[in-house]
Structures are given as C-alpha cells and as structure tokens.
Amino acid sequence: ADSLEFHGERIRLLDIDAPDSQQTCARPDGTEWRCGQEAVLKLADWIGQRTVTCEAGRKDRYGRWLANCMSGGEDIARWLASRGWAVPYRNCKCETIREASESAKSLQRGMWAGTFVMPWVWRELGPES
C-alpha cells in the first residue's frame, strides 16, 4: 500500500512503510489475517475513481519514483497512517505522519487492532518467518 503504479511507472510514497501484500497480522484472539493485502484493498477502495496527483523528485534504488501524493485533497500517506494501514518510515522527520499513526494506534485502527511486526522487520526476517 506504500507504492502506486501509473502507466507502468512505480511510485513509492514518502514517509510511510506499509505491510507487504504477503504480510500477516494477528487479531486480539490470535488468528492471523493478511493485513498487507487488506491495506492495499482499503487504499484502492478509498481512491476509487478519484484523481491522484504526485510530486516526485528522484528514484529509489528499485527504480521507483519517491513522491508525495494526494487524492481527494488529502495526502495519501497521511490517510494510510491515520487508518492504521501504514507506519512512519523508520527515521523520517514526518510529524504529521507520526501524529496520524499515533492516533490510529490509540484508536486501535487497522493493524493496530491487534499485533504485527513492523514492515521493515518483516522484510528483513523474510516471509517464511
């Protein structure tokens, strides 16, 4: 959910890290669910047919544009963080994203409704862990 694709160009949203589409989270009762897949679906539903605009500056090591993107007058990264579908990127100086994520955590929204491994840790451990 932290990457978008337009006309074959991949765009990586700045300041957030969302679960990989294969990543699972645990509900309070311990059952696992595919939170990464749900994050993607929630974002797609929210954007719907609205226009997305992005301001990109450079590409990352994977060839994706790094960008701030908006839809419906709202920052997409902040929207994801406020709904609990993304967390602030490790060392970002992104106060609005941090505040949105803290709010989602206190309200137990999205991934915060149960337990999860931070996306960067999940990728380091690998999907088989």
C-alpha positions as a printed Julia matrix, in Angstrom:
129×3 Matrix{Float64}:
   0.0     0.0     0.0
   3.03    2.31    0.1
   3.58    2.03   -3.67
   1.34    3.06   -6.54
   1.58    2.32  -10.25
   0.55    4.63  -13.08
   1.09    3.78  -16.73
   3.89    1.35  -15.86
   5.68    3.77  -13.52
   6.04    2.7    -9.88
   5.75    5.42   -7.24
   6.85    4.91   -3.64
   5.02    7.1    -1.12
   7.39    9.09    1.04
   7.43    8.94    4.86
   5.49    5.69    5.36
   6.08    1.96    5.41
   3.1    -0.31    4.86
   2.93   -4.07    5.29
   3.92   -6.17    2.3
   0.95   -7.73    0.49
   2.0   -11.13    1.88
   2.43   -9.89    5.46
   0.07  -11.1     8.15
  -1.0    -9.53   11.44
  -2.65  -11.14   14.47
  -6.08  -10.28   15.81
  -6.54   -9.97   19.59
  -7.78  -13.6    19.65
  -4.55  -14.72   17.95
  -5.94  -15.51   14.5
  -3.81  -14.31   11.61
  -5.09  -12.15    8.77
  -3.47  -10.7     5.67
  -3.14   -7.11    6.8
  -0.87   -6.22    3.88
  -3.45   -7.33    1.37
  -6.2    -5.54    3.28
  -4.16   -2.31    3.33
  -3.92   -2.43   -0.47
  -7.65   -3.09   -0.83
  -8.6    -0.29    1.59
  -6.4     2.17   -0.32
  -7.85    1.11   -3.69
 -11.41    1.46   -2.34
 -10.65    4.88   -0.87
  -9.06    6.24   -4.06
 -11.73    4.69   -6.3
 -12.07    6.77   -9.45
 -10.59    9.95   -7.95
  -7.6    11.64   -9.48
  -4.23   11.08   -7.84
  -1.53   13.72   -8.16
   2.07   13.19   -7.13
   5.15   15.35   -6.71
   8.25   13.27   -7.29
  11.87   14.28   -7.0
  14.07   11.24   -7.51
  14.03    7.48   -7.86
  14.97    4.94   -5.19
  17.36    2.02   -5.67
  14.5    -0.07   -7.07
  13.7     2.46   -9.79
  10.51    3.74   -8.13
   9.78    7.46   -8.02
   9.78    8.79   -4.45
   6.8    11.07   -4.09
   4.18   12.82   -2.02
   0.77   12.01   -3.48
  -2.69   13.45   -2.96
  -6.19   12.22   -3.72
  -9.44   13.98   -2.91
  -7.48   16.84   -1.33
  -5.81   14.53    1.2
  -2.23   13.28    1.5
  -2.35    9.55    0.74
   0.48    8.65    3.15
  -1.23   10.51    5.99
  -4.55    8.82    5.13
  -2.94    5.37    5.32
  -1.21    6.17    8.62
  -4.38    7.63   10.16
  -6.32    4.46    9.31
  -3.63    2.15   10.69
  -2.56    0.78    7.3
   0.97    2.23    7.39
   3.51    3.38    9.95
   6.02    6.23    9.74
   9.17    5.25    7.9
  11.94    4.46   10.37
  13.86    7.74   10.55
  11.54   10.18    8.82
  11.08   13.64   10.2
   7.41   13.48    9.32
   5.45   14.82   12.26
   2.04   14.76   10.57
   2.52   11.09    9.65
   3.73   10.28   13.19
   0.73   12.05   14.71
  -1.67   10.26   12.34
  -0.12    6.9    13.2
  -0.24    7.58   16.95
  -3.91    8.44   16.63
  -4.59    5.18   14.73
  -2.68    3.28   17.41
  -4.67    4.83   20.27
  -7.93    4.09   18.41
  -6.74    0.55   17.52
  -7.42    1.07   13.83
  -6.16   -1.17   11.02
  -3.05   -3.12   12.01
  -3.14   -1.54   15.47
  -6.31   -3.55   16.25
  -4.04   -6.47   17.09
  -0.32   -7.18   16.85
   2.08   -7.01   13.93
   5.74   -6.91   13.06
   6.96   -3.59   11.7
   7.11   -3.9     7.89
  10.89   -3.35    7.66
  11.48   -6.08   10.27
   9.12   -8.44    8.43
  11.08   -7.91    5.2
  14.4    -8.47    6.99
  13.13  -11.72    8.52
  11.56  -12.86    5.27
   8.01  -14.02    4.63
   8.74  -17.55    5.88
   9.42  -16.37    9.46
